[in-house]
Amino acid sequence: MTGYMKLMGGVLLAALLTACGGGGGSAGTTGGGTGTTPGATTKTVADFAIFTDKTTINNSGLDKAVVTVVAVDANRNVVAGAPVTASADANAVFQPNSTVTDGSGTYTGNLLIGADKSDRDIIVSVTINGITKTAGVHVSGSKLTLAATPTSSSPGQAITLTATLVDSTNNPIPNGVVSLSGTVPGLSGTITTGLNGQATRIFTAPTAEGAYTISASGNGVLAADYQIQVFSASVPTAVIPGGALPSLAASPNVLAINSPNSTANRSTLRFLFLDGTNSPIKNVRVRFSDITTGLPAVGASITSGAKVLYTDSSGSVSAQYISGQNSSPTNGVTVRACYSATDFAENECPASVTATLTVAGQALAVSIGDDNLLAVGTGTYIKQFTISVADSAGRAVPNAPVDISVDLTHYGKGLFTSPYYLDPTTTTTFSLGVVPVSLTGAYPSLDTDPLGSPLQRIWCPNEDTNRNGNVDAGENINGSVDSNGQATLEPRKSDLLISYASPTVTTTNASGLLVIKVEYSQRFATWLAYNVRVTANVAGSQGMAERLFVTNFVEGDEKNGSFIDPPYGMRSCRAPN
């Protein structure tokens, strides 16, 4: 995931720098002041973008997040030499790699957790030219567990409770303050872990028999609730009337995935047994288990393990389901409670009830929607798209950062007189606004001349094969040159631009929606095939979508629009424009 996030950070940076030269935009407000470019005239920093290569780092002390800033002037051109001030809160450490933006207008630094290993949110603040923006990174990895000896006791017996606190690499965390609570009378307050990451508290078992719950929190995480049983003698056999049926409930029944070594997201499993008069049935033996099939349970667990629990005087007993690192379909996780009036072996299940849960990845599904509307700009056409982000339960994901990019896959050559073109792989005729599957590959013959019947339009693959913006060997297949005699590539990256509809809004709204747009000169209408790609990343989960389109025009412009003259020429793909 780290490599992927760095790659996506590079894609976002490339998209931002492209936008800086052509009317795209990054989030932010404008302000006064100056930054200087060595050897050039003084420029004013009017805006900048800030992003990180990851949204979560672990608390091992070895992990870090790279913070990248790109400064631009009012014309969206990058500004070099601009002084940058950066800081981090929540006991974190920020290590800048420089004090000013470099020749590409870029400034970077590393965010470290410092000596504080607690799970928390860190805010990085960056100020350039009086403009301040922030980015957030979450620290995770703390794990807090409880154990009691003995787990079953007689009234008034001494019980030793041990809390263990470790980081993401299972190394002990000393000096961690653990707060205790629960249903055991008198068991509250705080304890502090030693060098081994453990803290102990000796307490006396309650005088009344029954099941009691111990809860703990510390270092930004919660421990799984721990249950002890107090009996005056051996557990008596439960009396279960005929026809009485228990129930099993999971609350909440939709929960998020956990990052590795985290147990923060959990659901309480409550087994309840009442008779026909709604009177509770106590001393029923219950064992919880996860019986989900077809879904790898990466990191998922139930706090009670294989231990048998007993219903208390309210007829209930509970444990907690801790989600793992993978999401599930809706109601895709099944948990079971096996029960009996008497003791039963671990491999037995005399009777059972089940409940289902949904483990939702934060940004599992991403869609790109569009309509048939096309706006007219200043010599341009503008098409908007609505990006929707949902989790696996179908719920909207708000505040999801969305990365956007566009690829010009093909360009057209030939005559505009025909509103159709021939798909050479299937000899099927399509209207100009339809993108055939064949556009995902190269045109079968780069020497095909579009002027002969029935061909009126052909599609040529983007000459920039590796998409690096440079004319590499074998790429300039049509031999075209500019006015200075330098080799050129068709189409140019600047022939179509992608940006956020509102430069200051780059994340989904409360309904999980975000609007983006593409804009192109009117002369390129019907002559470009482009692929819109969007990626959403939230809390380590990701979703991606892409769709192919062909540039279009506003109805009526076909009479005298500039796109009537072929911008890329009228002959084969190998022929110069």
N, C-alpha and C positions, 0 to 999 in steps of 0.2 A: 504493500500500500504506500510506503514511503516513496518508492521509486515512481509510482504512478502519480502521486501528488506533486512530486517535483516536475514530472513531465507536464502535468496540467498547468503548473505554475508557469512553465516555459511557454506553453501555448497561449495562456492568458496574457503574458507579457508581450509576446509577438503580436497578438491581436490588438493590445493596447497601443503599441508603438505604431502599428498600421493606422489605427484610428487617430492617433495624434497628428498624422500628416494629412488626413483626409476627411475630417469632420465628424469622427466618432467621438466618444467621450468617456471619461471616467467620472466616478462619483465625486461630489464635493462642492464647496462654495468658493467664491473668489475673494481676493484680498489684495492689499497693496504691498510694496516692497520689491526687492530686486534679487536676482541671482545672476551670476556672470558666467559666460562661456569664454574660455581662454582663447584669445586671438580674435574674438568676435565682438560685436556690439552688445551692450548690456540688455538682457532680457528680463522681463518681469514674470515671476512664477505666479500663475493665476490658478493653478489647480494641481493636484497630484493624486495618484492612486496608491493604496497600500493593501497588500495581501500577504498571506503566509503560505508556505508550502504544505502545511498540515494544520488541522484544527485541534488535534489532540496529541499531547506528548505524555510519555509514561514518567513515573516518578523515580526511576532508577538513578537519576542524576547524570546519566550518560546521554540521554535523548535531548534533542533541541529542535526548535522550529526556526526556519529561515524567514526573516521578514524582508520583503522587497518593496521599495518605494520608487515610483517613476514620476518626475515632475515635468509639467508642461506649461507653456505660456498661453496667452489668450487665443492664439491661432492653433493650439493643440500641437505645437512643436516642442520637442523635448528641450529642457534647460539644463545645461551642464554647469558645474561649479556652484550650485545653490546650497547654502548652508542648511544642515538638517539637525534638528534636536529630537532625540528619542529617549523614552524612558518606559519602565515597566513597574506595575504595582504588585501587590500580594507577595512580597518577599522574593520576587523573581530577579534575575540578573539579565541585563541586555548588553551584548557585546557588539558595538558598531564596527563595521569594516572600514569606515572612513568617516569624515565629518561633513563632506559635501557630495553632491551627485556627480557621477562620472560623465564621460563624454556622451553616453547614451541617455543621460538624464536619470540614471539609476543609482539608488543607494540601497545597501543591504546591511543586515546585522543578524546576529544569532540570539535567540531567546532561550535561556536556561532556567531551570527551576530554582537554582540556588540551594541553600541548605534546608529549605522547607520542603518536606516530602508529602505534605498533605494534599489530598484531592481538592482542587479549587479552580476557579477561573482567573486567568491572568489577562489584564488589559495592557496592550502596548499603545502608547500615545506618541504620535509623530507630529512635529510642528515644522512647517516651512513657510517663511514669509508671512507669519501671523496666522496661517491656516493650520488648524489642528484636526487630525483624524485619528481614529482608534481601530484596533483589530483585536480580536479575542482568541485566546488559546486555552484549552482545558487541560488540566493535569489530572491524570487518573492512574490507578494501579494499586492503591492501598487496599489491603484485605484484612478484615478484622473477624476473628473467629472466637467462639466461646466453648469451653468444656468444663464440666463439673464432675467432681468425684466425691461420693458416688452419685449416679444419675437417679437412682431410686433409694429412698432413705426412709427411716422411721421418724415419727414426729420428734422435734428437738435435737436431731442428730446433727453433728457438725459437717458442713459441706464446703469443699474448697472449689472456688470458681477461678478459672484461669482465662484471661483474655490475651490473645496473641495478635500482634500487629506486624505485618510485613509489607514490603513494597512490591513493585511489578516483577521483580526478579526473585521474590521470596526471601530477600534479605531482611533481617529484623529492623524495625524502626524504634529506636530508643526515645525516651522522653515524650512519648505520645500519651496525651490525656484521654482517657476512656471514661465516658459517662454511663452509669448503670441505671436501669429502670426496670419496670415489669410488675408482676403481680405478687412477688415474694415480699411479705411485710418486712419493712426495715431495710431492704436491700436497695440502696440508692447512693447517690454521690459519685465521686470520681476516683479513679486509680490511675497510676502513671507507669508506663512500661519501662523496663530496665534495658541494659545493653543487649539482652537476648530478645528484646521485643515483646516480653511477657510481663503481665501484671496479675497479681492474685488478690483475692479477697475471701476470707473465711467467714461464713455466715451460718446461722442456725436454721435448720429446716422448720417450716411452720408447724404449729401444733395440730392443725387440722389436716387430715389426709386429703389428697386430691392432686390435680395437675397444676403446676405453676410455670409461668413463663418469665424468662429473664431476657431483657433487651439491652443492647449496648450500642454506642456510637462514638466515633473518634476519628481524627485525621481526615474528616470530610466524608466518611463512609459509615454505613450501618452494618452491624453484624446480623447474621441470621438469628431470629428468635430461638432461644434455647429453652427446652422444656425439661423440668424435673418432676418426678412423681414421689409423693409422700404416702406411705401406707403404714397402717398400724400392724398389719400382718400381711400374709400373702394376698395377692389381689383376688377377691372373690369372683366367682363366675357371674357374668352379666345375665340378667333376666330379660329376655327378648320376647315380648308377647307375639302370638301368631298374627301375621298380616302387617306388622310394623315394618316400615321401610325407611332407611336412612337417606340423607341427601349429601351431595358434595358440591361445594361452590368454590369458584376461583374469583378473587377480587384483588385487583382489577382483572378482567378477562382479556384485556389487550394491554400489552406492555412492550417497552422498547428493548432492543438488543443491548447486551453489555459489551463493553470493550474488554479485551483480555485482562484477566486478574481483577476485574471489577464485579461486585455483586450488588450494585446499587439498584438495579431494576428487578423487582420481584413481585410475585403475586401470592397472597395468602390463601392456602387451601384449607377450607373449613368443613370438617365432617360433622354432621349433626344427626343424632338419633333420638326421635320422639315416638312415643306410642300413640295409639288412636285417640287418646285424650290430651295429646300434646304435652304429656309428662316426659321429662328427660330420662334416658336410659344410660346409666353410668356403668363403668368398668368394661365397656365393649373394647375388645382388642382391635387395633387398626394399624395397618401398614400402608404407607403411601408409596407409589411408584410411577414412573413415567413410561407409558407403553406406546409412545408415538412411533409410528412406522413410516419408512420412506423419507425420513428427514434426519440428516446427521445431527446429533445432539452435541455440537461443539461447545463445551463449557457449561451446558445446562445441568442443573442438579436440583434435588429436593433436600431441604435442610435436615430432615429426620433420617435420611439415608435408608438403610434397611431395618431400622429400629422399630419395634412394636410400641405404639402409644396406647393410651387408655382414655376413654371418654370420662370427663369429670362430672360433677354433680349437675351441670347444665346440659349434659348429654352431648357435649361437643369436644373436639380435639382438633388442633390445627398444626400445620407445618407451612413452609414457604417454598414456592417454586422460583428458582433463580434462572432467568433466561441466559442463554449462551450467546455466541458471537454470530449465529446465523438466524435469519428471519424465517417465518413460516407462512404458508397460505392462511387465509381466514379460517379460524378454528382448526388450525393444522396441528396443534399440540394436544395430546390426550393424556390426562393423568388419571390414575385409578387409586381407589382406597379399598383394600381388601379388609374384611372384618369378620369377626366371630365372637361368640359369647365366651369361648375358652381359648387357651393358647393354641397357636398353630405354627408350623414350621415355615421357614423363609421361602421355600419353594412351593408353598401351598397358598391357595386363595379360595377359602370356603364360600365366600359371597363377596360381591363387589358393587361399587357404584363408580361412575366416571364423570369427568367434567372436561371441557375443552377450553383452550386459550389460543390467542393469536400473538405471536411475537413479531412485532413490526419493525422492519428496517426503516430508518428515517427517510431515506430517499430512494426507495426501491423502484418506483415507476415514474418515468418522465415521458410526457407527450408534447408534440408540437402541433398546434392547431392554427388554421388560417381561414380566411373568408375570401370572397371574390371581389373585395374592394381594393382599389389601387389609388393612392393619393398622388397629387401632382405637386412636386416641389419646384425649386428654381432651376428649371432645365432638367429636372430629375423626376423619376417615379419612385414612390415609397410604398413598400408592402410591409404590413405588420403581422406578427405571429404571436400567439398566446401560448406560453409555456406553462404546463400544469405538472405539479409534483405531488405524488401521493405515496403513502406507505402501503405495506402489503395488506392492511385492513381497509384500504380505500379511503383513508382519512387524509385530508389536505395537510401538507407539511409547510407550515409558515416559516418565514425567515431563512429559507434554504438558499445559500449562495449558488448562483447559476453561472457557469462559464459558457461563453458562446463563441462559435467560430464558423466560418463559411469557406467552402472549397469550390473553385470554379472548375468543374470537371470537364466540360466541353464548350466549344464555341462553334457557331454556325457560319457556313459560307454558301453562296449561291444567290438566288433571286428572291426578293420579297413578294413578287407577284402572286406566288402560290401560297395560300394559307396552310398548306400541308407539306409534310416531308415523308420520305420513304425510309422505313427502318430496314437497313440493308441486311440484317441477319434473318428477318422473317418475311421480307417483301410485303410488309403490311404498312398501309398509309395511316399516319396519325396527324391530328391537328397540332399546330405549333405549341399549344399550351400543355400538351401531354408529354410526360417524360417516360420513354420506353426503357425496359430493362437494359437494352443494348448500350445505353449511355454510360453504364458503369464500366464498360470495357472500351478498347480502342476500336476505331472505325476499321472494318476489314481491309479496305484498300485505301492507302493514303494518296494514291494517284487517281482515284475516281473523280471524274469531272462532273459537277452538278448541273451543267447546262443542258445535257441531253435528256430527252424524254425517257422515263417519266420523272427523273430526279429533278427537283427544283430547289432542294435544300439538302446539304450534308452536314454531319456533325463531326468535328475534328477533336481529338483528345488534347487536353491542356499540354502544351509543349514543355512546361516546367515539370518534368517527370517527378523529381524529388522534392518539389515545392519549396526550394530554398531561395527563390528569387534571382538566382544567378543563371547565366547562359552556360551550361555545362556541355561537355562533348556529347554530340548526338541529339541534343534537345531542340536546336533551332532548325526543325525539319523543313520549313518553308524558305529558309535563307533570307528572311526579311532583315532590314537594317534601318536605323533611325537616320535623322538628318546629318548626323556626324559620322555615319558609316559604321556604327556599332551594332552588333547583332542584337536582335530583340526577341522576346518571347510573346506568344499569343496564347491566351489573353493576358493582359496585365492584371496584377492583383488589385490595382486601384479601380478597375472597371466596375466593381461592385463592392459595396461596403456593408458591414453588419455592425449594429450597435444596439444599446438599450434604448427603448422608446423614451424613457426619462433618464438622463445621464446619472442622476443621483439615486436611482432605484435599480439595484442589481440583485436583489433577493426577492423571493416570493412573498406575496402579501398574506393576510390572514386566511384567505381562501386557497392558498397554495398556488397562486397564479402570478405570472410575470410577463410583461409585454416587451418584445424586442422588435427590431425592424431591419430590413435591408433597403438600401438606396442605390440607384444606378442612374447614369446619364440616360436621357430618353433615346439617344442614338443606339444604345445596346438592347433595346426592347426586342424580344423574340430571338436574339442572337447568342444568349448565354444560358448554359445549363449549370445550376449551382446546387450544392449540397449544404443544408443548414444542419449543424450539429450542436447540441446543447448537453451539458453535463452538470448534474447537481451532486454535491457532496455534503453530507451531514453526519457528524459523529462517526466517521469511519465507514459509513454506508454510501453507496453511490448508485446513480442511475444515469443512463445515457439514451438519447434518441437522435435520429437523423432522418431527414427527408429531402428528396430531390425535387427541384422546381426548374421552370424555364421562365426567364424574364418576359413580362407581358407589357401591354400598353393600354391606355384608356381608350374606350370605344369612341371612334370618331377621328382619332389621330392618325389612323391608317391612310387618310386622304393626303396629308401633307407632313407627317411626322418625319423627323430626321432619321429614324431607323429604317425608312424605305430604302435608303442607300446603304448597301451592305458594309458595315464597318470593318469587317475582316476579309473582304474580297469575294470574288465570284467563281473562282476556279477550285482546283483540288486542294487537299490539305498540304501538299508539298509545294504548291505554287505560292509565291510571295503575295502579300496583300495588294 
